[in-house]
Structures are given as C-alpha cells and as structure tokens.
Amino acid sequence: PEFLRFVGLSLEELLGRSARDVLGPEVYEAFEATAKRITPTTSPSWDGWITFSGGRKRYLEVTMAPYAPRGETIEAIFVFARDLSDLKLREMELSDSLARLQSAQSLHRQMISSALDCIILTDEQGIVVEFNPAAEATFAITRQEAIGRSIVNLVAIPSVRRADKTDLEIFRWIVHP
C-alpha cells in the first residue's frame, strides 16, 4: 500500500505496467544506472531530487543491494528507497530563513554602528546587550566593557542611584520616569 500511495496508483492501475512507465524515464534511468554498478560485493547508492512521471519532484535516498547467495551470480537486487522530500523542503526553508535573519542582523549592526547618536540596547533586566561607537565616545567605555553590565552602573548619575533601590528598579525609573 505504501508504494501505491507513493506512485499515486491503485493496484489495478499498477499491474501490467513497466517500471519505466510507472516511475517515469528519469527515475527509471537513475535506478538503471545504479543497478549497472552493482557487483556481488557492492551496494551502490545515490540521493537527490528526481522527477517522477506526472511531474512530481521527490528527494530520494536509494541503496541497491545484490542478492548473490553463492557469492558469484547476482540473482536479484533489493532496492531500499526513502522519500526525504519533506525533510529536504524543511531544510531549504530553514536555510532561507537563516539567510534572511543573517541579512537582517547585518543591517541592524550597520545601522547601530553608524548612528551618530548613542545607542545602548538592554535586555528586560537592564543588562547591556549592544553599545555603539557613539556611546563609547560619550561614556568613555568600550563596547566590550559595556556588554553584560547593568545600564544603571554605566549611565545613571549618582543622584539617581539610591541605596534602597535595586538596579532593576532604577532601570525601570530611567526608562519610564
């Protein structure tokens, strides 16, 4: 039943048809070329996108193993095929998403580093996660020194710092006075 679903045929439609007709010429030729490389001691394999009859493209991983019980003459060939199309499509989507993310991150870095104004980005706890060159010049501290430190310790003037307030409370007051 699985093979019938894969090729999109009923048993009645499959019976009496050649493998070339069922699979399509491209698939049949790929299988035939692999079969020609089989010896009693080898099991060739291949993988890739292939077009079946009807125009369906699928990504297959195929291994062919000889059946040579006496070690000399091949009496049959076992074909093991896995359809990895969904996995490959998801890999391609992930690769595209990663490329878009890297492009956006690059643009983000360029915008922040070229801004003439100070840009200091923090997480929700007030810890510095980005510190641009203008901020370095203004606060006389390098980006490497600023990243990971509390914003309060970098920019809050002494009158804002109070012993009875945590850095997070002071940060929230700075952001939302």
ABEGO torsion letter per residue (X at the ends): XAAAAAAGBBAAAABGBBAAAAAEAAAAAAAAAAAAABBAABBBBBBEBBBBBGGBBBBBBBBBBBBBAAGABBABBBBBBBBAAAAAAAAAAAAAAAAAAAAAAAAAAAAAAABABBBBBBBAAGBBABBBAAAAAAAGBBAAAABGBBAAAAABBAAABBAABBAAAAAAAAABX
